[in-house]
C-alpha cells in the first residue's frame, strides 16, 4: 500500500502542477516564518523554506510522504519576494525591465517514519522586456500576481513580460519543479508512472 502524499502548500499553482502527475494527494498549509535570514543566499533560503514547510506537515503525519516547495526571484543579487500589493508589484516589474531575473525553486520530499529526506533547487532564468508603466499596470490589472515571487505568473499573461526564458524544467518557473520531484518521489518509493 502506498503512503499518503501531502503537499505542504496552499498554492493553487503547486496543486495544479502536482495534479499533472495523476497522484492522489491532499494539501495542507504549513505555518512558517518565510523571512530570509541575515546574509542568507537565495538558494539556501528556498531550500530551507521548502524543507521547513515539509517538516512542519510531516511532524503531524509521520507516515506520509510530504512535499514542500518554495521559490524566490533574484534580481541584481537581491531576493524579490511576493509583492503583496499593486504598488510593490509595479516597483518590482520596473526594476526587472531589460534585466535577467533568476528564479530559484526548491523542492523537498520527506517521510519521517522511514527517515527519507531529499532537498534540491532548480534555477530558471527569465530575460525581461522593456515595457511602459501603462503596459505593466495593464498586466497587473489582468493577472493580479500579488502573491507570486517577482510579481508575475508565467503560466498566464505573464509571458508577455519576457524576451527569453532559460532552464531545464519550465514547471520550476511556476513553482514546483516536476522533473526533480518525480526523481525524489521515486527514490521515496512512489511510482509516478
C-alpha positions in Angstrom: 0.0 0.0 0.0 1.3 3.4 -1.0 1.9 6.1 1.7 -0.4 9.1 1.8 1.0 12.0 -0.1 0.7 15.5 1.3 1.5 18.8 -0.5 2.7 21.2 2.2 1.3 24.2 0.4 -1.9 26.3 -0.1 -0.7 27.5 -3.6 -3.2 26.7 -6.3 -0.4 26.7 -8.8 1.5 24.0 -7.0 -1.7 22.0 -6.6 -2.3 22.2 -10.3 1.2 21.2 -11.1 1.1 18.2 -8.8 -2.2 17.1 -10.2 -0.4 16.6 -13.6 1.3 13.6 -12.1 -2.0 11.8 -11.5 -1.2 11.0 -7.9 -3.7 11.0 -5.0 -2.7 13.8 -2.6 -4.1 16.3 -0.1 -2.8 19.8 0.6 -2.1 21.2 4.0 -0.9 24.8 4.6 2.2 25.0 6.7 2.5 27.9 9.0 6.2 29.0 9.0 8.1 32.3 9.1 9.2 32.9 5.5 11.6 35.8 6.3 15.1 35.4 4.9 17.9 35.1 7.5 20.6 37.7 7.6 23.1 37.1 4.8 21.2 34.1 3.5 21.8 33.3 -0.2 18.8 32.7 -2.4 19.5 29.0 -2.9 19.9 28.4 0.8 16.8 30.4 1.5 14.4 28.5 -0.8 15.9 25.1 0.3 15.4 26.0 3.9 11.8 27.1 3.4 10.9 24.0 1.3 12.3 21.7 3.9 10.7 23.6 6.8 7.3 23.5 5.1 7.6 19.8 4.5 8.8 19.0 8.1 6.1 21.0 9.7 3.4 18.9 8.0 5.5 15.7 8.3 5.6 16.1 12.1 1.8 15.9 12.2 1.8 13.0 9.6 5.0 10.9 10.2 4.0 8.1 7.8 3.0 10.4 4.9 5.3 11.4 2.1 5.3 15.2 2.3 6.3 17.6 -0.5 7.4 21.1 0.3 8.4 23.8 -2.1 9.4 27.4 -2.2 10.5 30.0 -4.7 12.2 33.4 -4.8 13.3 35.7 -7.6 16.8 37.1 -7.6 17.5 40.4 -9.3 20.8 42.2 -9.1 21.7 40.0 -6.1 18.6 40.9 -4.2 15.8 38.5 -3.3 12.4 39.6 -4.6 9.6 38.1 -2.6 5.8 38.2 -3.1 4.9 41.9 -3.6 1.6 41.8 -1.6 0.2 44.9 -3.3 -0.2 46.6 -6.7 2.3 49.3 -5.9 5.0 46.9 -4.8 4.4 44.7 -7.8 4.8 47.6 -10.2 8.0 48.6 -8.5 9.4 45.0 -8.8 8.5 44.9 -12.5 10.0 48.3 -13.1 13.3 47.1 -11.5 13.3 44.0 -13.8 13.0 45.9 -17.1 15.6 44.8 -19.5 17.3 42.6 -17.0 17.7 38.9 -16.2 15.9 37.6 -13.2 16.8 34.1 -11.8 14.0 32.2 -10.2 15.2 29.7 -7.6 12.7 27.0 -6.8 13.4 24.4 -4.2 11.6 21.1 -3.5 11.7 18.8 -0.6 10.3 15.3 -0.2 10.3 13.9 3.3 8.9 11.0 5.3 9.7 10.9 9.0 8.8 7.3 9.6 11.3 6.0 7.0 13.9 8.7 7.5 13.7 9.7 3.8 14.6 13.3 3.1 15.6 14.9 -0.2 16.0 18.6 -0.9 17.1 20.3 -4.1 16.9 23.6 -6.0 16.2 24.2 -9.7 17.1 27.6 -11.3 15.3 29.2 -14.2 16.3 32.5 -15.9 14.0 35.0 -17.4 15.0 38.0 -19.5 12.5 40.8 -19.1 11.4 43.1 -21.9 11.4 46.9 -21.6 7.7 47.9 -21.1 6.0 51.2 -20.2 4.3 51.7 -16.9 0.9 51.6 -18.8 1.8 48.1 -20.1 3.0 47.0 -16.7 -0.1 48.4 -15.0 -2.4 46.6 -17.5 -0.6 43.3 -16.9 -1.0 43.8 -13.1 -4.7 44.6 -13.5 -5.2 41.4 -15.6 -3.1 38.9 -13.5 -3.0 40.5 -10.0 0.1 38.4 -9.2 0.5 39.9 -5.7 1.2 36.5 -4.1 3.8 35.5 -6.7 7.5 35.8 -6.4 8.7 38.5 -8.7 5.2 39.8 -9.5 4.4 37.6 -12.4 2.6 34.4 -13.5 4.5 32.7 -16.3 1.6 30.3 -16.9 -0.7 33.1 -18.0 -0.4 36.6 -19.4 3.0 37.0 -17.7 4.7 35.5 -20.7 4.2 38.9 -22.4 6.8 40.4 -20.0 9.7 38.2 -21.3 12.2 38.3 -24.2 13.7 34.9 -23.3 13.5 32.1 -20.8 16.2 29.5 -20.0 16.0 26.5 -17.8 15.8 22.7 -17.7 12.3 22.5 -16.2 9.6 25.0 -17.1 7.4 23.8 -14.2 10.1 25.2 -11.8 9.2 28.7 -13.0 5.6 28.1 -12.0 6.6 27.0 -8.5 7.1 23.2 -8.4 9.9 21.5 -10.3 8.2 18.4 -11.5 11.2 16.7 -13.1 13.2 16.9 -9.9 10.1 16.0 -7.8 9.5 12.8 -9.9 13.1 11.7 -9.1 12.6 12.3 -5.4 9.2 10.6 -5.2 10.5 7.5 -7.0 13.5 7.5 -4.6 11.0 7.6 -1.7 9.1 4.6 -3.2 6.3 6.3 -5.0 5.6 5.0 -8.5 4.8 8.0 -10.7 4.2 6.1 -14.0 
